[in-house]
Amino acid sequence: MRFIRSALPVLMLASIVPAIAADSTVPIWTRFETQFTSSAKYDNPIQDVQVNVEFTAPSGKKHSVQAFWDGGAIWRVRFSPDETGKWSYWSTSSNPDDKGLDSQSGEFTCVPYAGNNPLYRHGAIRVSDNHRFLVHADGTPFFWLSDTAWNGALKSDASSWERYLENRTSKGFTAIQFVTTQWRAGAANADLRVAYLGEEKIWIDPVFYQWMDERINALNAHGLVAAPVLIWAVHANQRMSELSPGTSLPDDQIIVLARYMVARYGAHHVIWILAGDGEYRGEKAERWKKIGRAVFGDSPARLATMHPGGEEWVADEFRNEPWFSFNGYQSGHGDSDEALRWLTEGPPSRDWKTEPHLPFINLEPNYEGHRGYTHRTLFDAHAVRRAAYWSLLVSPPAGVSYGAHGIWSWELSPREPMNHVGSGIAPPWYEAIDYPGSTSLRHLKALFDSLEWWRLRPAQDLLADQPGASDPSRFVAAAKAEDGTWAILYAPVGGKIAVRTESLAKPLVARWFNPREGTWIGGLAVAEAAQTYQTPDQEDWVLWIGPKNK
């Protein structure tokens, strides 16, 4: 591996360079950045000194932001302004004798944004007032449709990343999940650099993160929210534990590493995933609660969640944490009857009524092209659609993620992903981007964009008969608007759906939506009471019931 400790520069400088903003005019919700140059010598800058910058808004509101070391004598601070007008800032250093880092000040002007990027037009993502879904700062609903490109930011070159992002935005994706350090399936980035070295006291490689800067900048430039996993935390075997920071580093160094990334990317449009694929219940939950508080504080500027292992439910552990914004879960890659019932009849379908409410998002359903754990067959586009529609309708919808074998591990040639024996041979990423399931997700996004999806609530009582009672693969998911004006049902296989319509406002029509092609079949009259609908064929279908004039 090329990157060794001697490659890390020691911070030495005799002269002091004042902080100068690259651009003193910054559009709202974009990024202001400036740099400081240290006058002192540090053997390990991220351990030896901390720099904080206080930004004062035109309204007088103050925002405290941590600066980050970027190699040599350079420190940077990034900030995303949320008010137009003149801002000022002032730095403080844990070493007040370092006059290059301490007591640095400046100003910039925040102006309205004039472009078409939705992240900058509507502002940062927050939780809705009813705690059921996500919205932009201005209240515009945000539908989470994310791809799990875990290795993508690590392994891609700039042109490949651009091609991938263009493909995903063309299909309606709104976020990308990825890993920001070495981990169980990626020992280094494409240049064989690692994020950090050491265990008891880590060293950060700023060149590694300059690479990551380019990938995250590109995500936001495409209007995509970056959803980085800061600390992968899986326990599986010795090798995996050694590679994953969540199992190889002591807690204080996990905090140092995570806080560095929060400082570096907190001004981007990000939603943090604190830890990936670990166990977060009981004593282990208490550990990650403490880490989360140390990393994010009581009122983080960006949303944060956890990515638990398959079929592990952590909402009850974390829902009262001040930094925990929504409940991410993983229905995973099981294909047994029990695995299907966990999603359709288990915690995702039951816990949404528990207070305080949280948005629920399935961050890892079964991956297209990945082998199922029980039957060992490859998940196809139908399995992708089934998991996605179930996830969106058994809980109040906030969004869903997608995954493809070959993309998540970013393969360059057909092979089984690192440390994932038995998952199946994955195609190269540039072939996997055109799996048919991703096109199905484009149709799903178009359907939900045409509806006020945030008004939906699970409504299994709409069904006079549940086909999934005896066969979980036939489970029909049903939801309706809170005021009963419309409803939507998903049938994973063809057949008859017996629907009770007493609770729906009249008059109504019913229409079929083809989730494979994104097309509609014309309206059917809706009876006053129960009515049976026959799917147009034996494939999966969506049934929409609503007002005649819609």
C-alpha positions as CSV (number, residue, x, y, z in Angstrom):
1,M,0.0,0.0,0.0
2,R,1.5,3.4,-1.0
3,F,0.2,5.4,1.9
4,I,2.4,5.2,4.9
5,R,2.7,7.3,8.0
6,S,5.7,9.3,6.6
7,A,3.5,10.6,3.9
8,L,1.6,12.7,6.5
9,P,3.1,16.2,6.6
10,V,4.2,17.7,9.9
11,L,2.5,21.1,10.3
12,M,5.3,23.7,10.4
13,L,5.2,27.4,9.3
14,A,6.9,30.5,10.4
15,S,4.7,33.2,8.8
16,I,1.0,33.9,9.4
17,V,-1.3,34.2,6.5
18,P,-4.7,36.0,7.2
19,A,-7.9,34.2,6.4
20,I,-9.3,35.2,3.0
21,A,-12.5,34.0,1.6
22,A,-12.3,32.6,-1.9
23,D,-15.5,34.5,-2.8
24,S,-17.0,37.1,-0.5
25,T,-20.5,36.6,-2.1
26,V,-22.2,33.3,-1.5
27,P,-25.7,32.2,-2.6
28,I,-27.9,30.9,0.2
29,W,-27.7,27.1,1.0
30,T,-24.4,26.8,-1.0
31,R,-21.0,26.8,0.7
32,F,-18.7,29.5,2.0
33,E,-15.1,28.3,2.5
34,T,-12.0,30.0,3.8
35,Q,-8.7,28.8,5.1
36,F,-6.3,29.6,7.9
37,T,-2.6,29.0,8.0
38,S,-1.0,27.8,11.2
39,S,2.0,29.5,12.8
40,A,2.8,26.5,15.1
41,K,4.2,23.0,14.7
42,Y,2.0,20.0,15.4
43,D,3.1,16.3,15.2
44,N,-0.5,15.1,14.7
45,P,-2.8,18.1,13.9
46,I,-6.1,16.4,14.4
47,Q,-5.1,15.2,17.8
48,D,-3.1,18.2,19.0
49,V,-5.3,21.2,18.3
50,Q,-8.9,22.1,17.7
51,V,-10.2,25.2,15.8
52,N,-13.7,26.5,16.1
53,V,-15.3,29.2,14.0
54,E,-18.4,31.2,15.1
55,F,-20.5,32.5,12.3
56,T,-22.9,35.4,13.1
57,A,-26.0,35.7,10.8
58,P,-27.6,39.0,9.7
59,S,-30.3,38.3,12.3
60,G,-27.7,37.9,15.0
61,K,-28.1,34.2,15.4
62,K,-24.8,32.4,16.0
63,H,-23.6,29.1,14.5
64,S,-20.5,27.3,15.8
65,V,-18.5,25.2,13.2
66,Q,-15.4,23.1,13.6
67,A,-12.6,23.8,11.2
68,F,-10.6,20.9,9.8
69,W,-6.9,20.2,8.9
70,D,-6.3,19.8,5.2
71,G,-2.5,19.1,5.1
72,G,0.6,21.0,5.7
73,A,-0.1,24.2,7.5
74,I,-3.6,24.6,6.1
75,W,-6.9,24.5,8.0
76,R,-10.3,25.2,6.3
77,V,-13.7,26.0,7.5
78,R,-16.9,25.4,5.4
79,F,-20.3,26.8,6.2
80,S,-23.7,26.8,4.5
81,P,-25.6,30.1,5.2
82,D,-29.3,30.0,5.7
83,E,-30.0,33.7,5.7
84,T,-29.3,36.4,3.1
85,G,-27.4,39.4,4.1
86,K,-24.0,40.1,5.7
87,W,-22.3,37.4,7.8
88,S,-19.2,37.6,10.0
89,Y,-17.0,35.0,11.6
90,W,-14.4,34.7,14.3
91,S,-12.0,31.8,15.0
92,T,-10.7,30.4,18.3
93,S,-8.0,27.8,18.7
94,S,-7.3,25.4,21.6
95,N,-3.8,26.8,21.2
96,P,-4.3,30.5,21.6
97,D,-0.6,31.1,20.9
98,D,-1.2,30.0,17.3
99,K,-2.0,33.3,15.8
100,G,-2.7,31.8,12.4
101,L,-5.6,29.8,13.8
102,D,-6.8,31.9,16.7
103,S,-8.7,35.3,16.5
104,Q,-9.1,35.2,12.7
105,S,-12.1,37.1,11.4
106,G,-13.8,38.0,8.2
107,E,-17.1,38.7,6.5
108,F,-19.1,37.6,3.5
109,T,-22.5,38.4,1.9
110,C,-25.1,35.8,1.4
111,V,-27.4,36.4,-1.7
112,P,-30.4,34.6,-3.1
113,Y,-29.8,31.5,-5.2
114,A,-30.8,31.9,-8.8
115,G,-30.2,28.4,-10.2
116,N,-32.3,25.2,-10.6
117,N,-30.5,22.8,-8.2
118,P,-33.3,21.7,-5.8
119,L,-30.9,21.5,-2.8
120,Y,-30.1,25.2,-3.1
121,R,-33.5,26.3,-4.2
122,H,-35.3,24.7,-1.3
123,G,-32.6,24.4,1.4
124,A,-31.3,21.8,3.8
125,I,-33.3,18.6,4.6
126,R,-35.1,18.5,7.9
127,V,-37.8,16.3,9.5
128,S,-41.4,17.4,8.8
129,D,-43.4,19.0,11.6
130,N,-45.4,15.8,12.1
131,H,-42.2,13.7,12.2
132,R,-43.4,11.4,9.4
133,F,-41.3,12.3,6.4
134,L,-38.5,14.6,5.3
135,V,-38.8,18.2,3.9
136,H,-36.5,20.9,2.7
137,A,-36.0,24.1,4.8
138,D,-38.8,25.8,2.9
139,G,-41.2,23.0,3.6
140,T,-41.0,21.3,0.2
141,P,-41.4,17.5,0.7
142,F,-38.3,15.5,0.0
143,F,-38.8,11.9,-1.2
144,W,-35.8,9.8,-0.3
145,L,-34.9,7.5,-3.2
146,S,-31.3,6.5,-2.6
147,D,-28.8,4.1,-4.2
148,T,-26.3,2.2,-2.1
149,A,-23.0,2.9,-3.9
150,W,-21.0,1.9,-0.8
151,N,-17.7,1.7,-2.6
152,G,-18.6,4.2,-5.3
153,A,-16.9,7.3,-3.8
154,L,-13.8,5.2,-2.9
155,K,-13.2,3.3,-6.1
156,S,-14.6,5.5,-8.9
157,D,-12.5,7.9,-11.0
158,A,-14.1,11.3,-11.7
159,S,-15.5,10.5,-15.2
160,S,-17.0,7.2,-14.0
161,W,-18.6,8.9,-11.0
162,E,-20.0,11.5,-13.3
163,R,-21.5,8.9,-15.6
164,Y,-23.0,7.1,-12.7
165,L,-24.5,10.2,-11.2
166,E,-26.1,11.2,-14.5
167,N,-27.7,7.8,-14.8
168,R,-29.1,8.0,-11.3
169,T,-30.5,11.5,-11.6
170,S,-32.1,10.6,-14.9
171,K,-34.0,7.9,-12.9
172,G,-35.2,10.2,-10.2
173,F,-32.8,9.3,-7.4
174,T,-32.4,11.9,-4.8
175,A,-29.6,10.6,-2.6
176,I,-26.6,8.3,-2.7
177,Q,-25.3,6.2,0.3
178,F,-21.6,5.5,0.4
179,V,-18.7,4.7,2.8
180,T,-16.1,7.4,3.7
181,T,-13.2,5.2,5.1
182,Q,-11.7,1.9,4.5
183,W,-14.1,-0.9,5.6
184,R,-14.9,-4.6,5.2
185,A,-15.5,-4.4,1.4
186,G,-13.0,-1.7,0.5
187,A,-9.5,-1.8,2.0
188,A,-8.5,1.5,0.4
189,N,-9.5,3.9,-2.3
190,A,-8.6,3.5,-6.0
191,D,-5.2,5.2,-5.4
192,L,-4.5,2.7,-2.5
193,R,-4.8,5.5,0.1
194,V,-6.6,4.9,3.4
195,A,-8.6,7.5,5.4
196,Y,-6.5,7.0,8.6
197,L,-3.7,5.0,10.1
198,G,-3.2,3.8,13.6
199,E,-5.6,2.8,16.4
200,E,-4.8,4.3,19.8
201,K,-4.1,7.7,18.1
202,I,-5.0,7.8,14.5
203,W,-3.5,9.9,11.7
204,I,-5.8,11.3,9.0
205,D,-4.7,11.4,5.4
206,P,-6.0,14.7,4.0
207,V,-5.2,13.6,0.4
208,F,-7.7,10.7,0.8
209,Y,-10.4,13.2,1.8
210,Q,-9.5,15.6,-1.0
211,W,-10.4,12.7,-3.2
212,M,-13.7,12.4,-1.3
213,D,-14.3,16.1,-1.7
214,E,-14.5,15.7,-5.4
215,R,-17.1,12.9,-5.2
216,I,-19.3,14.7,-2.6
217,N,-19.1,18.0,-4.6
218,A,-20.3,16.1,-7.7
219,L,-23.2,14.6,-5.8
220,N,-24.5,18.0,-4.6
221,A,-23.9,19.5,-8.0
222,H,-26.3,16.9,-9.5
223,G,-28.9,17.8,-6.8
224,L,-28.3,14.6,-4.9
225,V,-28.0,14.5,-1.1
226,A,-24.9,12.7,0.1
227,A,-25.6,10.0,2.7
228,P,-22.2,8.9,4.0
229,V,-21.6,6.1,6.4
230,L,-19.0,7.7,8.8
231,I,-18.1,4.5,10.7
232,W,-18.6,1.0,9.4
233,A,-19.1,-1.2,12.4
234,V,-19.7,-4.8,11.4
235,H,-18.5,-7.8,13.5
236,A,-18.1,-10.9,11.4
237,N,-14.5,-12.2,11.4
238,Q,-11.0,-11.0,12.3
239,R,-10.3,-9.4,8.9
240,M,-13.5,-7.5,8.7
241,S,-13.1,-6.3,12.3
242,E,-9.6,-5.0,11.5
243,L,-10.8,-3.1,8.4
244,S,-13.9,-1.5,9.9
245,P,-13.2,1.5,12.1
246,G,-16.2,0.8,14.3
247,T,-14.7,-2.5,15.5
248,S,-11.0,-1.7,15.4
249,L,-10.8,1.8,17.0
250,P,-11.4,2.8,20.6
251,D,-14.4,5.1,21.1
252,D,-12.4,8.2,21.5
253,Q,-10.7,7.7,18.2
254,I,-14.0,6.9,16.5
255,I,-15.2,10.3,17.7
256,V,-12.1,12.0,16.4
257,L,-12.5,10.4,13.0
258,A,-16.3,11.1,12.7
259,R,-16.0,14.7,13.9
260,Y,-13.3,15.3,11.3
261,M,-15.7,14.2,8.6
262,V,-18.6,16.2,10.0
263,A,-16.3,19.3,10.1
264,R,-15.3,18.6,6.5
265,Y,-18.7,17.9,5.0
266,G,-21.2,19.5,7.3
267,A,-21.7,22.4,5.0
268,H,-22.6,20.1,2.1
269,H,-26.1,18.8,1.7
270,V,-25.6,15.6,3.6
271,I,-27.6,13.2,5.8
272,W,-25.3,11.4,8.2
273,I,-25.3,7.6,8.7
274,L,-23.3,7.4,11.9
275,A,-22.5,3.7,11.8
276,G,-23.1,0.9,9.3
277,D,-24.1,-2.8,9.7
278,G,-23.4,-3.1,13.4
279,E,-25.4,-4.3,16.3
280,Y,-27.0,-1.4,18.2
281,R,-29.2,-2.8,21.0
282,G,-28.8,-3.0,24.7
283,E,-25.2,-2.1,25.9
284,K,-24.1,-1.7,22.3
285,A,-26.8,0.9,21.8
286,E,-25.6,2.9,24.8
287,R,-22.1,2.9,23.3
288,W,-23.4,4.4,20.0
289,K,-25.7,6.9,21.8
290,K,-22.7,8.3,23.6
291,I,-20.6,8.4,20.3
292,G,-23.5,10.1,18.5
293,R,-23.8,12.8,21.2
294,A,-20.1,13.4,21.1
295,V,-20.0,13.7,17.3
296,F,-23.2,15.6,16.6
297,G,-24.2,17.4,19.8
298,D,-27.7,18.1,20.9
299,S,-28.8,20.1,17.8
300,P,-26.9,18.9,14.6
301,A,-27.2,21.1,11.5
302,R,-27.8,18.0,9.4
303,L,-30.0,14.9,9.9
304,A,-28.4,11.7,11.2
305,T,-29.5,8.1,11.6
306,M,-28.0,4.6,12.0
307,H,-27.7,1.7,9.5
308,P,-28.3,-1.5,11.5
309,G,-27.7,-5.1,10.4
310,G,-30.4,-7.0,8.5
311,E,-33.8,-7.2,10.3
312,E,-32.5,-5.3,13.3
313,W,-34.9,-2.7,14.6
314,V,-33.4,0.2,16.6
315,A,-36.1,2.8,16.7
316,D,-36.9,1.9,20.3
317,E,-33.3,2.4,21.3
318,F,-32.6,5.7,19.6
319,R,-35.9,7.5,19.1
320,N,-35.2,9.9,22.1
321,E,-31.7,10.7,21.1
322,P,-31.4,14.5,20.2
323,W,-29.2,13.7,17.1
324,F,-31.3,10.8,15.8
325,S,-33.5,12.2,13.1
326,F,-35.2,9.2,11.5
327,N,-35.2,5.4,11.8
328,G,-33.1,3.8,9.1
329,Y,-33.6,0.0,8.9
330,Q,-32.4,-2.9,6.6
331,S,-34.9,-5.5,5.5
332,G,-31.8,-7.1,3.9
333,H,-31.2,-10.0,1.5
334,G,-33.3,-12.7,3.1
335,D,-35.8,-14.5,0.8
336,S,-37.4,-16.9,3.3
337,D,-41.1,-16.6,4.4
338,E,-39.9,-15.3,7.7
339,A,-37.8,-12.5,6.0
340,L,-40.8,-11.4,3.9
341,R,-43.0,-11.3,7.0
342,W,-40.5,-9.3,8.9
343,L,-41.0,-6.4,6.4
344,T,-44.7,-6.8,5.9
345,E,-45.9,-7.7,9.3
346,G,-43.0,-7.0,11.6
347,P,-41.6,-3.8,13.2
348,P,-41.8,-1.6,10.0
349,S,-45.6,-2.2,9.9
350,R,-46.3,-1.9,13.6
351,D,-43.9,0.7,15.2
352,W,-45.0,3.7,13.2
353,K,-47.7,4.4,15.7
354,T,-45.3,4.6,18.6
355,E,-44.5,8.1,20.0
356,P,-42.5,10.1,19.6
357,H,-43.0,9.5,15.9
358,L,-40.1,9.1,13.5
359,P,-39.8,8.8,9.7
360,F,-39.0,5.2,8.7
361,I,-36.7,4.5,5.7
362,N,-35.6,1.1,4.5
363,L,-31.9,1.8,3.8
364,E,-31.1,-1.6,2.4
365,P,-33.7,-3.8,0.8
366,N,-32.6,-6.9,-1.2
367,Y,-30.1,-5.9,-3.9
368,E,-30.8,-6.7,-7.5
369,G,-28.5,-9.4,-8.8
370,H,-27.5,-10.5,-5.2
371,R,-28.2,-14.1,-4.0
372,G,-31.0,-14.6,-1.5
373,Y,-29.8,-16.1,1.8
374,T,-32.2,-19.0,1.8
375,H,-33.0,-20.1,-1.7
376,R,-29.8,-18.8,-3.3
377,T,-31.5,-17.4,-6.3
378,L,-30.7,-13.9,-7.7
379,F,-33.0,-11.1,-6.7
380,D,-34.6,-9.7,-9.9
381,A,-36.4,-6.5,-10.7
382,H,-39.7,-7.9,-9.4
383,A,-38.1,-8.6,-6.0
384,V,-36.8,-5.0,-6.0
385,R,-40.2,-3.5,-6.7
386,R,-41.9,-5.7,-4.2
387,A,-39.5,-4.7,-1.4
388,A,-39.8,-1.0,-2.4
389,Y,-43.6,-0.8,-2.5
390,W,-44.0,-2.8,0.6
391,S,-41.5,-0.5,2.5
392,L,-43.4,2.6,1.3
393,L,-46.9,1.4,2.2
394,V,-46.6,-0.6,5.4
395,S,-45.3,2.6,7.2
396,P,-46.1,6.2,6.5
397,P,-43.8,6.8,3.4
398,A,-40.7,8.8,3.6
399,G,-38.7,7.0,1.0
400,V,-36.7,3.9,0.2
401,S,-33.3,2.8,-1.0
402,Y,-32.1,0.6,-3.9
403,G,-29.1,-1.6,-4.3
404,A,-27.5,-3.4,-7.2
405,H,-24.8,-6.1,-7.0
406,G,-21.8,-4.7,-8.8
407,I,-22.7,-1.1,-8.0
408,W,-22.5,-1.3,-4.2
409,S,-19.1,-2.8,-4.4
410,W,-18.1,-0.9,-7.5
411,E,-16.7,-3.8,-9.5
412,L,-14.6,-3.2,-12.6
413,S,-14.9,-6.8,-13.8
414,P,-17.1,-9.7,-12.9
415,R,-16.2,-11.0,-9.4
416,E,-17.6,-11.8,-6.0
417,P,-17.3,-8.7,-3.8
418,M,-14.6,-8.6,-1.1
419,N,-15.5,-10.4,2.1
420,H,-19.0,-11.3,0.7
421,V,-18.6,-15.0,0.0
422,G,-21.8,-16.5,-1.4
423,S,-23.4,-13.2,-2.5
424,G,-22.9,-14.2,-6.2
425,I,-20.7,-12.9,-9.0
426,A,-21.3,-9.2,-9.4
427,P,-21.1,-7.5,-12.9
428,P,-19.1,-4.4,-13.5
429,W,-20.7,-1.2,-12.2
430,Y,-21.2,0.1,-15.7
431,E,-23.4,-2.9,-16.6
432,A,-25.2,-2.9,-13.3
433,I,-26.4,0.7,-13.7
434,D,-28.8,-0.5,-16.3
435,Y,-30.4,-3.3,-14.3
436,P,-34.2,-3.2,-15.0
437,G,-34.9,-2.7,-11.3
438,S,-33.5,0.8,-11.4
439,T,-35.9,1.7,-14.2
440,S,-38.7,0.3,-12.1
441,L,-37.6,2.7,-9.4
442,R,-37.8,5.6,-11.9
443,H,-41.5,4.6,-12.5
444,L,-42.1,4.4,-8.7
445,K,-40.6,7.8,-8.2
446,A,-42.8,9.3,-11.0
447,L,-45.9,7.7,-9.5
448,F,-45.2,9.1,-6.0
449,D,-44.3,12.5,-7.4
450,S,-47.8,12.6,-9.0
451,L,-49.4,12.0,-5.6
452,E,-49.3,13.8,-2.3
453,W,-47.5,10.8,-0.9
454,W,-46.8,12.4,2.5
455,R,-50.5,12.2,3.3
456,L,-50.6,8.4,3.1
457,R,-51.0,6.1,6.2
458,P,-51.1,2.3,6.2
459,A,-54.6,1.0,5.8
460,Q,-54.6,-2.8,5.7
461,D,-58.3,-2.6,6.8
462,L,-59.1,-1.7,3.2
463,L,-58.7,-5.3,2.3
464,A,-61.6,-7.7,2.7
465,D,-59.1,-10.5,2.2
466,Q,-55.3,-10.6,2.5
467,P,-53.7,-12.9,-0.1
468,G,-50.5,-12.9,2.0
469,A,-52.1,-14.5,5.0
470,S,-51.1,-18.0,3.7
471,D,-48.3,-17.0,1.3
472,P,-46.2,-14.0,2.4
473,S,-45.0,-13.4,-1.2
474,R,-48.5,-12.5,-2.1
475,F,-48.9,-9.8,0.6
476,V,-51.0,-6.8,-0.6
477,A,-49.9,-3.6,0.9
478,A,-52.6,-0.9,1.3
479,A,-52.5,2.8,2.3
480,K,-54.8,5.7,2.1
481,A,-54.8,9.5,2.5
482,E,-55.5,10.6,6.1
483,D,-58.7,12.2,5.0
484,G,-59.9,9.1,3.1
485,T,-60.0,10.9,-0.3
486,W,-57.7,8.4,-2.1
487,A,-55.9,5.1,-1.6
488,I,-53.2,3.0,-3.1
489,L,-52.6,-0.7,-3.0
490,Y,-49.7,-2.9,-4.3
491,A,-50.2,-6.5,-5.4
492,P,-46.9,-8.3,-5.9
493,V,-48.5,-11.0,-8.1
494,G,-51.6,-11.0,-10.2
495,G,-55.0,-12.1,-8.9
496,K,-58.1,-10.7,-7.2
497,I,-58.0,-7.9,-4.7
498,A,-61.1,-7.5,-2.5
499,V,-61.3,-3.9,-1.4
500,R,-63.5,-2.3,1.3
501,T,-64.4,1.2,0.1
502,E,-66.7,2.3,3.0
503,S,-64.0,4.5,4.5
504,L,-63.2,6.3,1.3
505,A,-64.9,9.5,0.1
506,K,-67.2,9.1,-2.9
507,P,-67.5,9.3,-5.9
508,L,-64.4,7.4,-6.9
509,V,-62.7,5.7,-9.8
510,A,-60.0,3.0,-9.8
511,R,-57.0,2.9,-12.1
512,W,-54.2,0.4,-12.6
513,F,-50.6,1.5,-12.6
514,N,-48.0,-0.8,-14.3
515,P,-44.9,-0.6,-12.1
516,R,-42.8,-2.3,-14.8
517,E,-43.6,0.2,-17.6
518,G,-44.8,3.3,-15.7
519,T,-48.1,3.3,-17.6
520,W,-51.8,3.6,-16.6
521,I,-54.9,1.7,-17.5
522,G,-58.2,3.7,-17.5
523,G,-60.7,4.2,-14.8
524,L,-63.1,1.7,-13.3
525,A,-66.2,2.7,-11.3
526,V,-66.0,2.1,-7.6
527,A,-68.9,0.6,-5.7
528,E,-70.2,1.9,-2.4
529,A,-69.1,-1.1,-0.4
530,A,-66.6,-4.0,-0.9
531,Q,-65.5,-4.6,-4.5
532,T,-63.2,-7.1,-6.1
533,Y,-60.6,-6.0,-8.7
534,Q,-58.8,-8.4,-11.0
535,T,-55.3,-7.4,-12.0
536,P,-54.8,-7.0,-15.8
537,D,-52.3,-9.9,-15.8
538,Q,-50.4,-12.1,-13.5
539,E,-47.5,-9.6,-12.9
540,D,-47.3,-7.1,-10.1
541,W,-49.7,-4.1,-10.2
542,V,-50.5,-0.9,-8.3
543,L,-54.2,-0.1,-7.8
544,W,-55.1,3.6,-7.3
545,I,-58.5,4.6,-6.0
546,G,-59.4,8.2,-5.9
547,P,-61.6,11.1,-7.1
548,K,-63.0,11.1,-10.6
549,N,-61.4,14.4,-11.5
550,K,-57.8,13.2,-10.7
